[in-house]
Amino acid sequence: MNQTRQHRGGKPLPGRCLGVTLSCLFLLATLAMAPGSDARAGELDPVQNSVISTDMFLSWLGNQQKNLGLTQDQVQELRDIRVDFKLKSQSLGREMGRVAGTLSHDVGTYPIPLDKVRPSIRRLSDLRGELTLDAISSLSRVQGILKKAQWDKARMDWSARLRASGSTKPPADSGKPSRK
């Protein structure tokens, strides 16, 4: 009998492995674009184009009212951009999850139905492109709100913040006790 080995969670191992592999590839692609030590001051690092860092940048930017001399209207428009970006990225992320689940199932079968796998891979690629375009479009909307001097200062401050932290991870909340 041809039985598929299963993990405790009930998913076939080949399908589960593909899901983990796709997740790792997505994470590695994001990390590969992480800022290096050769980033020039005043430039947004390439990682800025990733979904996570764009969300972080938009969150940070909305809290820079005094530092950048933002008006209350600018702050509100920046919040609107962040909300729009977050909703769109969550929607695309859910669709990517559904497509990846289908792909994982298809790859876990014997024989692998390439006629189903190819369109799923194309769709995942298209969705990732949509996420990247939405991140860039959000930054373009920010540029339409900020004056050139505000944008330049924001870029410099954000790049300096990234270099100082050495990563794009949000700072740990010191108000919460750590679990050890």
JOZI-V561749 format. One record per pair of residues at least 24 apart in sequence whose ideal C-beta (glycine too) atoms are under 10 Angstrom apart, sorted by sequence separation. I is the first residue (numbers start at 1). J is the second residue. D is the distance in whole Angstrom. If there is no record, write none. Layout:
i=I j=J d=D
i=I j=J d=D
This chain:
i=26 j=50 d=10
i=58 j=82 d=4
i=99 j=123 d=5
i=100 j=124 d=7
i=26 j=51 d=10
i=27 j=52 d=10
i=57 j=82 d=9
i=58 j=83 d=9
i=98 j=123 d=10
i=99 j=124 d=5
i=58 j=84 d=10
i=55 j=82 d=7
i=58 j=85 d=6
i=59 j=86 d=9
i=96 j=123 d=9
i=99 j=126 d=9
i=100 j=127 d=10
i=54 j=82 d=9
i=57 j=85 d=10
i=58 j=86 d=8
i=95 j=123 d=8
i=96 j=124 d=6
i=99 j=127 d=7
i=95 j=124 d=9
i=98 j=127 d=10
i=55 j=85 d=7
i=96 j=126 d=10
i=97 j=127 d=10
i=54 j=85 d=7
i=55 j=86 d=6
i=95 j=126 d=10
i=96 j=127 d=5
i=54 j=86 d=10
i=95 j=127 d=6
i=96 j=128 d=7
i=51 j=85 d=8
i=55 j=89 d=7
i=92 j=126 d=10
i=93 j=127 d=9
i=96 j=130 d=9
i=51 j=86 d=9
i=54 j=89 d=8
i=92 j=127 d=5
i=95 j=130 d=9
i=96 j=131 d=8
i=91 j=127 d=10
i=92 j=128 d=9
i=51 j=88 d=10
i=52 j=89 d=9
i=92 j=129 d=10
i=51 j=89 d=5
i=92 j=130 d=6
i=93 j=131 d=8
i=51 j=90 d=10
i=91 j=130 d=10
i=92 j=131 d=5
i=51 j=92 d=9
i=89 j=130 d=9
i=51 j=93 d=8
i=88 j=130 d=8
i=89 j=131 d=6
i=92 j=134 d=7
i=88 j=131 d=8
i=91 j=134 d=10
i=89 j=134 d=7
i=85 j=131 d=10
i=88 j=134 d=5
i=89 j=135 d=8
i=88 j=135 d=9
i=85 j=134 d=6
i=88 j=137 d=9
i=89 j=138 d=9
i=84 j=134 d=9
i=85 j=135 d=7
i=88 j=138 d=9
i=85 j=137 d=9
i=86 j=138 d=10
i=84 j=137 d=9
i=85 j=138 d=4
i=84 j=138 d=7
i=85 j=139 d=9
i=81 j=137 d=9
i=82 j=138 d=8
i=85 j=141 d=9
i=81 j=138 d=5
i=84 j=141 d=8
i=85 j=142 d=10
i=81 j=139 d=9
i=81 j=140 d=10
i=78 j=138 d=10
i=81 j=141 d=5
i=82 j=142 d=9
i=80 j=141 d=9
i=81 j=142 d=6
i=78 j=141 d=9
i=81 j=144 d=9
i=77 j=141 d=8
i=78 j=142 d=7
i=81 j=145 d=8
i=77 j=142 d=9
i=80 j=145 d=9
i=77 j=144 d=9
i=78 j=145 d=6
i=74 j=142 d=10
i=77 j=145 d=5
i=78 j=146 d=8
i=76 j=145 d=10
i=77 j=146 d=9
i=26 j=96 d=9
i=75 j=145 d=10
i=74 j=145 d=5
i=73 j=145 d=9
i=74 j=146 d=7
i=74 j=147 d=9
i=22 j=96 d=9
i=23 j=97 d=10
i=26 j=100 d=9
i=71 j=145 d=10
i=70 j=145 d=9
i=70 j=146 d=8
i=74 j=150 d=8
i=22 j=99 d=10
i=23 j=100 d=8
i=51 j=128 d=9
i=54 j=131 d=9
i=58 j=135 d=9
i=69 j=146 d=10
i=70 j=147 d=10
i=19 j=97 d=9
i=22 j=100 d=5
i=54 j=132 d=9
i=57 j=135 d=9
i=61 j=139 d=10
i=68 j=146 d=7
i=69 j=147 d=9
i=68 j=147 d=9
i=51 j=131 d=5
i=54 j=134 d=8
i=55 j=135 d=9
i=58 j=138 d=7
i=69 j=149 d=9
i=70 j=150 d=7
i=19 j=100 d=6
i=22 j=103 d=7
i=50 j=131 d=9
i=51 j=132 d=8
i=54 j=135 d=4
i=57 j=138 d=9
i=58 j=139 d=9
i=61 j=142 d=7
i=68 j=149 d=9
i=69 j=150 d=7
i=18 j=100 d=8
i=19 j=101 d=7
i=22 j=104 d=8
i=49 j=131 d=10
i=50 j=132 d=8
i=53 j=135 d=8
i=54 j=136 d=8
i=57 j=139 d=8
i=68 j=150 d=5
i=18 j=101 d=10
i=21 j=104 d=9
i=49 j=132 d=6
i=51 j=134 d=8
i=52 j=135 d=10
i=55 j=138 d=9
i=58 j=141 d=10
i=67 j=150 d=10
i=68 j=151 d=9
i=19 j=103 d=8
i=20 j=104 d=9
i=49 j=133 d=10
i=51 j=135 d=6
i=54 j=138 d=6
i=58 j=142 d=7
i=61 j=145 d=10
i=69 j=153 d=9
i=70 j=154 d=9
i=18 j=103 d=7
i=19 j=104 d=4
i=22 j=107 d=10
i=50 j=135 d=7
i=54 j=139 d=7
i=57 j=142 d=9
i=61 j=146 d=9
i=68 j=153 d=6
i=15 j=101 d=9
i=18 j=104 d=5
i=19 j=105 d=10
i=21 j=107 d=10
i=49 j=135 d=6
i=64 j=150 d=9
i=67 j=153 d=8
i=68 j=154 d=6
i=17 j=104 d=9
i=18 j=105 d=9
i=48 j=135 d=8
i=49 j=136 d=6
i=67 j=154 d=9
i=15 j=103 d=9
i=16 j=104 d=7
i=18 j=106 d=9
i=19 j=107 d=9
i=48 j=136 d=9
i=54 j=142 d=10
i=15 j=104 d=4
i=18 j=107 d=5
i=19 j=108 d=9
i=61 j=150 d=10
i=64 j=153 d=9
i=68 j=157 d=8
i=11 j=101 d=10
i=14 j=104 d=8
i=15 j=105 d=6
i=17 j=107 d=9
i=18 j=108 d=7
i=49 j=139 d=8
i=61 j=151 d=10
i=64 j=154 d=7
i=67 j=157 d=7
i=14 j=105 d=10
i=15 j=106 d=8
i=17 j=108 d=9
i=48 j=139 d=7
i=12 j=104 d=9
i=15 j=107 d=6
i=16 j=108 d=8
i=11 j=104 d=8
i=12 j=105 d=8
i=14 j=107 d=6
i=15 j=108 d=3
i=61 j=154 d=6
i=64 j=157 d=7
i=11 j=105 d=9
i=14 j=108 d=4
i=15 j=109 d=8
i=60 j=154 d=9
i=64 j=158 d=9
i=12 j=107 d=9
i=13 j=108 d=8
i=14 j=109 d=8
i=44 j=139 d=8
i=12 j=108 d=4
i=14 j=110 d=9
i=61 j=157 d=9
i=11 j=108 d=8
i=12 j=109 d=8
i=57 j=154 d=8
i=60 j=157 d=9
i=61 j=158 d=8
i=14 j=112 d=9
i=26 j=124 d=9
i=57 j=155 d=10
i=60 j=158 d=7
i=18 j=117 d=10
i=22 j=121 d=10
i=29 j=128 d=8
i=57 j=158 d=6
i=60 j=161 d=7
i=6 j=108 d=10
i=22 j=124 d=8
i=26 j=128 d=8
i=56 j=158 d=9
i=4 j=108 d=7
i=57 j=161 d=10
i=4 j=109 d=8
i=53 j=158 d=9
i=56 j=161 d=10
i=57 j=162 d=9
i=4 j=110 d=8
i=56 j=162 d=9
i=48 j=155 d=9
i=2 j=110 d=7
i=53 j=162 d=8
i=42 j=152 d=7
i=44 j=154 d=9
i=45 j=155 d=10
i=48 j=158 d=8
i=60 j=170 d=9
i=42 j=153 d=9
i=44 j=155 d=6
i=48 j=159 d=9
i=57 j=168 d=9
i=59 j=170 d=8
i=43 j=155 d=7
i=44 j=156 d=10
i=56 j=168 d=7
i=42 j=155 d=6
i=43 j=156 d=9
i=45 j=158 d=9
i=56 j=169 d=9
i=41 j=155 d=9
i=42 j=156 d=5
i=44 j=158 d=6
i=45 j=159 d=6
i=48 j=162 d=9
i=56 j=170 d=6
i=41 j=156 d=6
i=42 j=157 d=10
i=43 j=158 d=10
i=44 j=159 d=7
i=47 j=162 d=8
i=53 j=168 d=5
i=55 j=170 d=10
i=42 j=158 d=10
i=43 j=159 d=6
i=52 j=168 d=7
i=53 j=169 d=10
i=42 j=159 d=6
i=45 j=162 d=6
i=52 j=169 d=9
i=41 j=159 d=6
i=42 j=160 d=9
i=44 j=162 d=9
i=45 j=163 d=9
i=50 j=168 d=8
i=52 j=170 d=9
i=40 j=159 d=8
i=41 j=160 d=7
i=39 j=159 d=6
i=47 j=167 d=10
i=48 j=168 d=9
i=47 j=168 d=6
i=41 j=163 d=8
i=39 j=162 d=8
i=45 j=168 d=8
i=35 j=159 d=8
i=39 j=163 d=7
i=37 j=163 d=8
i=35 j=162 d=5
i=36 j=163 d=10
i=34 j=162 d=9
i=35 j=163 d=7
i=37 j=166 d=10
i=35 j=165 d=10
i=35 j=166 d=9
i=34 j=166 d=10
i=35 j=167 d=9
i=34 j=167 d=8
i=35 j=168 d=7
i=34 j=168 d=6
i=33 j=168 d=10
i=31 j=167 d=10
i=31 j=168 d=9
i=30 j=168 d=9
